[in-house]
Amino acid sequence: MFLETVRRRNPGLIAAAVALHQAGKIPAGTYVYDLDAVGHNARTLAAEAARLGLTPYAMLKQVGRNPDLTRTVRAAGIGASVAVDTACARATTSAGMPLGHVGHLVQVPRHEAAAVAAMQPAQWTVFSHEKAAEAARAAREIGREQDLLARIHADGDEFYVGHEGGFAADDVLAVADRVDALDGARLAGVTTFPALLFDAEARTVRPTRNAATLALAAARLRDSGRDVVVNGPGTTSTRTLATLAELGVTHVEPGHALTGTTPWHAVTDGDDDLPEIPAAVHVSEVSHHHGGRAYFFGGGLYVDPVLGRSPVHGLVGSDPDGLTRLPAELPPREAIDYYGQLDQERGSAAAGDTVVLGFRGQAFVTRACTAGVTGVSTGDPQVAGIWASDGSAVAWPV
């Protein structure tokens, strides 16, 4: 899905990935990130956000909370993270990134509220009064007043299956009064997800009905005399920030834009390329052959389904200058991804050859490693570190 985009716009990343794997510096089953390109992307996003008066938080789950990438993003001007869950909050704060937003999409479990409060998040999203009370109590116990965001919804809003929850938007003033009455918290604003979605037919990004709900709720809060944080995540990239600003959003959460892998990046073809450079590939290794197919190691072959099931190809070989492009077959989602397969009948693939794939990953739900690489842009690639998909260190070589 993204392999040709990487091949066209950042071929040095593919060459670096093959050379480093063949040298034993990257294990099979690793997401490899071009830290030079990530830094460029983060700077581009941060500059446009500053121009528009927006506050960006980096979403780092999809890169496995890689600490080297986290530090690269922070150094490039995005000063805080958004944590999809408490594991994400622990990993990004451990890497030195302040916690900007927590509790959205995944609520904070009751017995983890104290630990999260100690991380001093700038905002904490709640879906219910029970969760608001838990956050307030945890903040009060360490002498803080926590800014809370209410996740809101209205008829016609769009949610991914399993993401539903929150307060009725029509009740936002009553919600604000009830939250403000808590000792240890106040209502700072509202949020939803997704505020933007990629429209595959139009090949562009569009605001959702949720964005209109968000704007109306924010207006009601402002009319009541409150300053309001309006958090609008979803398919965020440099080119969508102006749209979000026009919708009244104040806080944005780029994630896949940091590696140039939003759905919009997948469909551009030259003149309409987005500013972000593609900065991610998945690296594996041919294990064995069977039935006319070359089997390569899995562990990280979860393809984000946002663009549906698309044909996948791999580049295979041991020489960066002599790679063969072969059709690849990945295991179905209901199967454990022990191996992927290459169509051996259409080309040669030897045991030990490197396999490079390009797709929209979600490293945090896999058992893959992640590796940030510096020096791709200068032709001197170096591995910054090897990390597990939860951001913890991996001893490599074994």
Buried (B, 14 or more C-beta within 10 A) or exposed (E): BBBBBBBEBBEBBBBBBBBBBBEEBBBBBBBBBBBBBBBBBBBBBBBBBEEBEBBBBBBBBBBBBBBBBBBBBBEBBBBBBBBBBBBBBBBBBEBEBBBBBBBBBBBBEEEBBBBBBBBEBBBBBBBBBEBBBBBBBBBBEEEBEBBBBBBBBBEEBBBEEEBEBBBEBBEBBEBBEBBEEBEBBBBBBBBBBBBBBBEEEEEBBEBBBBBBBBBBBBBBBBEEEBEBBBBBBBBBBBBBBEBBBEBBBBBBBBBBBBBBBBBBBBBBEEEEBBBBBBBBBBBBBBBEBEEEBBBBBBBBBBBBEBBEEEEBBBBBBBEBEEBBBBBBBBBEEEEEBEBBBBBBEEBEBEEEBBBBBBBBBBBBBBBBBBBBBBBBBEEEBEBBBBBBBBBEEBEBEE
